[in-house]
Amino acid sequence: MRSHTSQKAARFTESVIREMSRVCAQHGGINLAQGFPDFAAPAAMKEAAKRAIDADVNQYAVTWGAPSLRRAVARRTAAYNGIPTDADKHVTVCCGATEAMIAALLAILDPGDEVVIFEPFYENYGPDCVLSGATPRFVRLSGDDWTFDERELRAAFGPKTRAIIVNTPHNPTGKVFTTDELEVIAGLCREHDVIALTDEIYEYILYDGASHVSIATLEGMAERTVTISGLSKTWSATGWRIGWCVAPESITSAIRKVHDFLTVGAPAPLQEAAAEALDFGPDYFADLGRAYVERRGLLLPALEACGLAPFVPRGAYYVMTNIRGVTQLDDVAFAMQLVEGGGVATVPGSSFFADPSDGRDLVRFCFAKRVETLERAAAELVRRLG
Ligand SMILES: Cc1ncc(COP(=O)(O)O)c(C=O)c1O
């Protein structure tokens, strides 16, 4: 019998990150693997969602986003990111940043085009390239600040390059790209007439005075950047599946068409609630930042006490850790051993690299968890490894 599945689907595996959550549940472990909070979403946002359902906002919203949410995205993107944004021309609301990224890639790329991706990378970008028929060109981030070599980046740009994906703050490393680094990337985008797709989903989660810079604010970049963000991380609601992208008008109309035929639209009542949440005042964002500083402060010393060598994140809510101080196992075997018998679930480093052997010394911990969860995890880690 011939194969009834596509060659595309055969070219990537199931998500290792999501798989680790399933493994964790089987072992009754503490889930520091997948990037989602185990604490409540903001009460005012939940109330707004209930009100919207009761008011019968239960049918399709405008395909590219409820006007209230597009206006809120435009206000927030202009005020926080410094990107002048028109709700009617530039904003597309999607089912999470995940859909915004694949919709944008499908809108921009043709088969055979090349996309530059920094490695390690958030694992979705690999399958995203396969689905859009594009070839990824990986550029390594390395050293304690996970920076790139400018010559290597320049060499990755060629006649087939159509786009570069920039994720800042970065999953899995916690790197926050500096203005100087973004200027180098922007220069190459302008020189090669390339689009920047920037995944800024962790833009409000920053440490040690790091500041978030959107590449679209650099000279000549607004007209060649798709800026992606969403509700999942800043508003602790990964299950609501609300995200958005801001892009120039011509790219937005292509993205809206792709988005329409992919999903029609994001959940209508949750869009109304998201519109209210985006207008939360400065205290909300300050409290979010402080809570993550506390969580990071609980996990890092526990990892160090165990003999692990964590990279200190400057943004997002993950710690990438070298494991060689505690084991000779590879990343997958170590992660499996650590979760067994009610242990701690992590994500093996190999899932963030094109060549799995490049991640064999690394695992990633997520600290978007309650203090109590992190304290339990810390105690379990010290008991097993310390
Ligand atoms: C870098 C990055 N982008 C996107 C996502 C997913 O975002 P959403 O829930 O909005 O689809 C994640 C989730 O972990 C992520 O780490």
The ligand as an SDF file (V2000), in Angstrom:
LIG
                    3D

 16 16  0  0  0  0  0  0  0  0999 V2000
    9.1190   31.8250   21.2550 C   0  0  0  0  0  0  0  0  0  0  0  0
    7.7110   31.3780   21.3250 C   0  0  0  0  0  0  0  0  0  0  0  0
    6.8440   31.7710   20.3810 N   0  0  0  0  0  0  0  0  0  0  0  0
    5.5580   31.3790   20.4050 C   0  0  0  0  0  0  0  0  0  0  0  0
    5.0840   30.5600   21.4140 C   0  0  0  0  0  0  0  0  0  0  0  0
    3.6380   30.1450   21.3850 C   0  0  0  0  0  0  0  0  0  0  0  0
    2.8380   31.2590   21.5160 O   0  0  0  0  0  0  0  0  0  0  0  0
    1.2190   31.1300   21.4010 P   0  0  0  0  0  0  0  0  0  0  0  0
    0.7530   30.4230   22.6210 O   0  0  0  0  0  0  0  0  0  0  0  0
    0.7810   32.5620   21.3490 O   0  0  0  0  0  0  0  0  0  0  0  0
    0.9330   30.3930   20.1720 O   0  0  0  0  0  0  0  0  0  0  0  0
    5.9420   30.1240   22.4110 C   0  0  0  0  0  0  0  0  0  0  0  0
    5.4450   29.2050   23.4590 C   0  0  0  0  0  0  0  0  0  0  0  0
    6.1610   28.6190   24.1970 O   0  0  0  0  0  0  0  0  0  0  0  0
    7.2860   30.5450   22.3650 C   0  0  0  0  0  0  0  0  0  0  0  0
    8.1410   30.1630   23.2940 O   0  0  0  0  0  0  0  0  0  0  0  0
  1  2  1  0
  2  3  1  0
  2 15  2  0
  3  4  2  0
  4  5  1  0
  5  6  1  0
  5 12  2  0
  6  7  1  0
  7  8  1  0
  8  9  2  0
  8 10  1  0
  8 11  1  0
 12 13  1  0
 12 15  1  0
 13 14  2  0
 15 16  1  0
M  END
$$$$
